[in-house]
């Protein structure tokens, strides 16, 4: 499966992935303070396990950072 994540094309060896599975592969150690949008729509964290991503989806993963 080929996905566009944060404007980069990435390959995954899976026929289907949930948002949570994708995050487990992409950022396995830091999953607090994350927002995910698919096709310009935020996917609530409560739906990450059920929401499947597709090859045509534009995925944006935002990591919150501290600073001022």
C-alpha positions as CSV (number, residue, x, y, z in Angstrom):
1,X,0.0,0.0,0.0
2,X,1.3,3.4,-0.9
3,X,0.2,6.3,1.3
4,X,0.9,10.1,1.2
5,X,1.7,11.1,4.8
6,X,2.7,14.7,5.5
7,X,3.4,15.3,1.8
8,X,5.7,12.3,1.5
9,X,4.9,9.0,-0.3
10,X,5.5,5.9,1.9
11,X,5.1,2.2,1.2
12,X,3.6,-0.3,3.6
13,X,3.3,-4.0,3.3
14,X,-0.4,-4.2,4.2
15,X,-3.6,-4.4,2.3
16,X,-5.4,-2.3,4.9
17,X,-4.4,-0.2,7.8
18,X,-6.3,1.5,10.6
19,X,-5.1,4.9,11.7
20,X,-3.8,3.3,14.9
21,X,-1.9,0.6,13.0
22,X,-0.3,3.3,10.8
23,X,0.8,5.3,13.9
24,X,2.2,2.2,15.4
25,X,4.4,1.8,12.4
26,X,5.3,5.5,11.9
27,X,5.8,6.7,15.5
28,X,5.6,3.7,17.8
29,X,7.2,5.4,20.9
30,X,5.4,8.8,21.0
31,X,1.6,8.7,20.5
32,X,0.5,11.4,23.0
33,X,-0.1,14.9,21.7
34,X,-0.9,13.7,18.2
35,X,-3.6,14.8,15.9
36,X,-4.5,13.0,12.6
37,X,-6.4,14.4,9.7
38,X,-7.4,12.5,6.6
39,X,-8.5,14.4,3.6
40,X,-8.6,17.6,5.7
41,X,-10.9,16.0,8.3
42,X,-9.6,15.4,11.8
43,X,-10.1,11.8,13.0
44,X,-10.9,11.7,16.7
45,X,-8.5,9.5,18.7
46,X,-11.4,7.3,19.9
47,X,-11.9,6.3,16.2
48,X,-8.3,5.5,15.4
49,X,-8.7,1.7,15.7
50,X,-11.8,1.6,13.4
51,X,-10.9,4.2,10.8
52,X,-9.2,2.6,7.8
53,X,-6.8,4.5,5.5
54,X,-6.9,4.1,1.8
55,X,-4.2,4.7,-0.9
56,X,-6.0,7.8,-2.2
57,X,-6.1,9.5,1.3
58,X,-4.0,12.5,2.1
59,X,-2.9,11.9,5.7
60,X,-1.6,14.6,8.0
61,X,0.0,13.7,11.3
62,X,0.6,16.6,13.7
63,X,2.8,16.3,16.8
64,X,2.3,18.8,19.5
65,X,5.5,20.4,20.8
66,X,6.2,22.6,23.8
67,X,7.7,26.1,23.4
68,X,6.8,29.7,23.6
